[in-house]
Amino acid sequence: MVFSSPVFLFIFLTTVYILYRIIPSVSIKNTILLIFSLLFYTYGEPKAIILMIISIVMNYLFGLSMKKENKSRKICLFFSIVLNLTMLGIFKYAGFGTEMLNALFSANMAIPHIALPIGISFYTFQAMSYVIDAYKSPDYIQKNIFKVALYITFFPQLVAGPIVKYSDFAHQIDNRTITPQMTAEGIKRFITGLSKKLLIANTMAYAADYVYSLDTSELSIPLAWLGSLSYLFQIYFDFSGYSDMAIGLGAMFGFTFKENFNYPYISQSMQEFWRRWHISVSSWFKEYLYIPLGGNRKGKVRTAINKLIVFFCTGLWHGASLNFIVWGLLNGIFLMIESYGIINTTKWFRPLRHIYALLVTILAFVFFRADNLTIACQYIGHMFKPSGGTTQWIMFVEQLTPLYLVVFVFAIIFSMPVMEKIKASAKSKKSAAIYEFSTYGISMVLLGLCILSLSSASYNPFIYFRF
């Protein structure tokens, strides 16, 4: 079940929200959310629910072992991390690892084909967050397994984030309030995310999928750039749209989640990009990997190694493929080069800073999207090498439909903080009230367009569901 489906919008969400609001007790509200979260996951992954329950029980028990009087708590923490990563590794990396061993050692081992449970990367990291936070502070040890289960399974951010650290979630389990303003803002935020996905990301996806489905010999400069720019906006509006929906749903049930995106395409360096892109996974790796490795406290060489390790893991976390590893390492290398001042964008003309950050991002995303490294390198070559002829030009023009061009313009506009600047300019009470009223009116129009889109177009699954 996905947020942008009629089943979720008109049956699942309506049912759970009505039940949630008519029940006064917070404990029963939590029970309702837990039951529906399990149903939400079971609807799409009926067999994989067993794996999730194993993860919940396992990490609940490890959390109990984090008591200060337990002298072996550090060993328990170690085994919790090993077991969580082993579970993730078996289901996500067994096939990839076997392929690499076969290639490196000319072996002929059978490659296992194990179905990847949806959201396993996200809920495994959240489960690890619980145990690590309990180790850091016994105050976070949760004696009620159902509350641990609610944290790990909470449906708004279960299958594609944002990754919510337990330390940010714990106090909200029993202490939260729902105000009409919070509910209204949550609904509006959900509609914003739904619009990003259905109206922008899906439109960009048609062009991106078309270009990337071509043999690289059929590419020309215009076609290659059309595909890469379309994917640039597809992945941003797809993933930030899901995050907006998750944050909005959380608000509707009284939970506050931190932002996951902050207009990354306005960045002037790759360091800034990673402060704005997929913030929850960046902060997770920083807190639970980079800092424990030593961060930047052990000299420049060790800092560089730590950063490369983090971005290697970031790439690998996104997918079991050399493409994702290269994507992660490319980002890590540019961050390292900037941190050492080899590339110092602060001294550049401002438009050049934006061009530099966007160009690196676009080229790196080619590795993210292409089927393999060979295709990615060939694709990038066609972005700069004149090739093709009349046929390629016709193929390019055919993709530039009126709908695509209009949506592309909106994608550019809304990848920048336009609405925030308009809100900031509304300084008087009257203008602020007009702005708020207008945003709700716009939300209703967008919801209508989304419903029309659902009834007339085929669905594109969320990109991050495969991670």
PyMOL commands that set and color helices and strands:
alter all, ss='L'
color gray80, all
select helices_A, chain A and resi 6-22+26-44+49-64+73-105+120-136+138-140+145-153+155-157+166-174+180-213+216-218+221-252+264-266+270-276+279-293+300-318+322-339+345-347+350-369+373-384+390-399+402-414+418-425+429-456+463-466
alter helices_A, ss='H'
color red, helices_A
deselect
rebuild
show_as cartoon
